[in-house]
Amino acid sequence: MIRLRGQLRCMTADERAAVIAHIADHIRLSRAEPACLSFDIAETDDPMVFEVMESFRDRAGFEAHQARTRDSAWFAATRQILRDFRVEEVGD
């Protein structure tokens, strides 16, 4: 299993608005991917920071998710936002 955990850190109100505008569709599309085990993006106590938690069955599924995301409306709208993520392989 591949797990990604981290944060999106918005620097402006416009960046936050982009996340809010695209978050529901991004979560829906990600959860529909065959290798997705879980996918959540949640607001934190800081309105400019979002907690990101993802898990995928295997490296190939995670890479397919990354490729799809880079070609999505989500990425087009949020690519400038600071991402502080850690990716780890869990289990065998």
C-alpha positions as MATLAB code, in Angstrom:
seq = 'MIRLRGQLRCMTADERAAVIAHIADHIRLSRAEPACLSFDIAETDDPMVFEVMESFRDRAGFEAHQARTRDSAWFAATRQILRDFRVEEVGD';
ca = [
       0.000    0.000    0.000;
       1.132    3.552   -0.754;
       0.122    6.283    1.666;
       0.390   10.036    1.160;
      -0.091   12.405    4.080;
       0.503   16.093    4.335;
      -0.920   19.531    3.831;
      -1.930   22.065    1.230;
      -0.895   25.509    2.492;
      -2.723   28.378    0.848;
      -1.022   31.759    0.926;
      -3.923   33.877   -0.376;
      -7.696   33.984   -0.265;
      -7.709   33.229   -4.002;
      -5.745   30.014   -3.435;
      -8.195   28.963   -0.719;
     -11.116   29.755   -3.040;
      -9.572   27.530   -5.743;
      -9.333   24.622   -3.298;
     -12.928   25.097   -2.144;
     -14.187   25.372   -5.741;
     -12.554   22.112   -6.874;
     -12.250   19.943   -3.757;
     -15.520   17.993   -4.012;
     -14.967   16.929   -7.618;
     -11.310   16.067   -6.955;
     -12.263   13.857   -4.000;
     -15.066   12.174   -5.967;
     -12.849   11.407   -8.969;
      -9.978   10.191   -6.785;
     -12.184    7.871   -4.728;
     -13.553    6.368   -7.975;
     -10.075    5.244   -9.093;
      -9.726    1.434   -8.972;
      -6.621    1.429   -6.738;
      -7.870    4.083   -4.287;
      -8.376    2.706   -0.775;
      -9.079    6.068    0.872;
      -8.876    9.724   -0.079;
      -9.626   12.728    2.136;
      -8.873   16.425    2.119;
     -10.078   18.188    5.247;
     -10.080   21.726    6.527;
      -8.009   22.367    9.645;
      -8.292   24.965   12.419;
      -6.262   27.224   10.132;
      -8.556   28.190    7.221;
      -5.532   28.400    4.903;
      -4.352   24.825    5.567;
      -5.946   21.584    4.367;
      -4.960   18.134    5.644;
      -4.493   15.543    2.863;
      -4.650   11.779    3.480;
      -4.576    9.251    0.638;
      -3.930    5.538    0.341;
      -3.656    3.400   -2.775;
      -3.432   -0.347   -3.189;
      -0.009   -0.242   -4.879;
       2.623    1.979   -6.478;
       1.095    1.571   -9.962;
      -2.290    2.781   -8.687;
      -0.696    5.729   -6.929;
       1.246    6.681  -10.061;
      -1.938    6.414  -12.169;
      -3.642    8.762   -9.696;
      -0.766   11.228   -9.931;
      -0.911   11.166  -13.743;
      -4.684   11.705  -13.786;
      -4.416   14.509  -11.267;
      -1.741   16.381  -13.253;
      -4.191   16.510  -16.180;
      -7.197   17.673  -14.121;
      -9.087   20.879  -13.407;
      -7.989   20.442   -9.766;
      -4.305   20.629  -10.649;
      -4.789   23.480  -13.116;
      -6.485   25.515  -10.383;
      -4.208   24.552   -7.467;
      -0.761   23.819   -8.903;
       0.732   26.995   -7.384;
      -0.334   26.062   -3.834;
       2.420   24.863   -1.512;
       2.227   21.103   -0.962;
       3.976   19.563    2.006;
       3.474   15.806    1.538;
       5.162   12.616    2.637;
       4.712    9.414    0.596;
       5.474    6.051    2.149;
       5.122    2.409    1.249;
       3.292    0.469    3.971;
       3.175   -3.296    4.352;
       4.562   -5.901    2.008;
];
